Amino acid sequence: MGDSPFWARAEKQIARGAAGWWATMSPKGNQPEADKNESAGAADSSANASRESMNTIATLVQRTSSAAPLALAPLNSTSLRDQAYVLLKNAIADTDIYDPNQELRLDERQLTTALGVSRTPIREALSLLEQEGFIRTIPRRGIYIIRKSKREMIEMIQMWAALESMAARLATLHATDVEIATLRHLFDEFQNSPPSEHLDEYSDANIAFHTAVIALGGSQTIVDATRNLLIHVRAIRRATITQSDRAARSIIDHLKIIEALERRDTELAERLTRQHTLDLAAHVDRYCDFLD
C-alpha cells in the first residue's frame, strides 16, 4: 500500500468486500452437491474476509480521524522552585559567610518578597539547600546559613586540593594552548601594582583561576564534585586573602602553575596545584580559630 492516503486504501478494502458479498448473493442454479459445498465454503470465506475488511477500514478511519494531542503537562510550581533554588544558592555563594559580622539568618517572608513568589517554592528550594548542607533549620529560631567548623573546612580544602591537582594534570594532557593562555589574562591588571592594592579584585581573580583550572581538566565528574565545595572554599579564600601577605604569595604560586601547564609538565603542574591548596589548609589550621 506504500504511502497512499487512507481513503484510497479504504476504497480498495470496500471493493474487495463488495466482491465477496456479491459472490454470496449470486444465483447457484442446479449445481452439483460438491459444487454447492465448495461455493458455500467460498461464500463463508468471502463473508469473513468482508467483515475483516470492514473492521480494518473502521479501525483505519478511527486512528486517522482522532489526532493524538501533544504530550503537554500544565505549568506548575516546580520551575519556580528551581529558579528560587538557583538564586538562593548563588546568593549564599556571594555572601561572606565567614565574616563574623555577617547575618546568617534567612527570613522567609523577605525571601518571598525579594523573589516575588509565594512561600511554597521558597520552602521547597530551602528544603533542597538544607539537604545539600548549605542551610539549617533550628526549631523556634529560624533558618540559618551553615558555617563549617575549622576541622570541616580543612577537610574540604584537602578534598579540593586532590580534585584540582588531578584537573591540572588532565589539563596538561587535554587543554589547548589558547585555553591555558586565558589563565594569564586573569592577572593582567596586577602586573603594574601588587594584589594588596586591589584585594577585592584579586580575590575574584583568585577564585576564577581555581575554577578555571578545574574546568580545563575536562572532567565533568570533577566539576560536579567541586560544585558544592566551592561555596565554602571560595568563602574561606576570601576571608583569608588579607592575612599574612597571602595575596602576594598566591599570585606567585599561580604563575608557577600556569608555567607548568604551558610546558605540559604533567607531574609539576599536579604537584604545584596540590601544594598551593594544601598551604591554604595549613593556614586555616594555624590562623583561623574564629571558625571554632
MOHUBEL-V948183 format. One line per field, one symbol per residue. ss: DSSP state (~ for helix, > for strand, _ for the rest). phi: phi as a letter, one per 30 degrees, with the letter a starting at -180 (. if undefined). psi: psi as a letter, one per 30 degrees, with the letter a starting at -180 (. if undefined). Layout:
# MOHUBEL-V948183
ss->???
phi->???
psi->???
This chain:
# MOHUBEL-V948183
ss->_____~~~~~~~~~~~~~~~~~~~~_______~~~~~~~~~~~~~~~~~~~~~~~~~~~~~~~~~____________~~~~~~~~~~~~~~~~___________>>_~~~~~~~~___~~~~~~~~~~~~~___>>>>___>>>>____~~~~~~~~~~~~~~~~~~~~~~~~~__~~~~~~~~~__~~~____~~~_~~~~~~~~~~~~~~~~~~___~~~~~~~~~~~~~~~~~~~~~_____~~~~~~~~~~~~~~~~~___~~~~~~~~~~~~~~~~~~~~~~_~~~_
phi->.hcdddddddddddddddddddddcddcicddeddddddddddddddddddddddddddddddddcdddddccddbdeddddddddddddddddcddcdecddcdcceddddddcibdddddddddddddddicbbcceibkcbddcdddddddddddddedddddddedddcbddddddddddddcedcdcbdeddbddddeddddddddddedddicdddeddceddeeddddddddcddchhddddddddddddddddddhdedddddddddeddddedddddccdddc
psi->fbgkleeeeeeeeeeeeeeeeeeffkkfaikleeeeeeeeeeeeeeeeeeeeeeeeeeeeeeeefjkklkikkkkafeeeeeeeeeeeeeeeefkifgkffkkfkkjeeeeeeefhllfeeeeeeeeeeeefgflkkjkgeakkkkklleeeeeeeeeeeeeeeeeeeeeefffkleeeeffeeffgefgefklfffheeeeeeeeeeeeeeeeeffgjeeeeeffefeeeeeeeeeeffffkhheeeeeeeeeeeeeeeeefhjeeeeeeeeeeeefeeeeeeeefhfff.
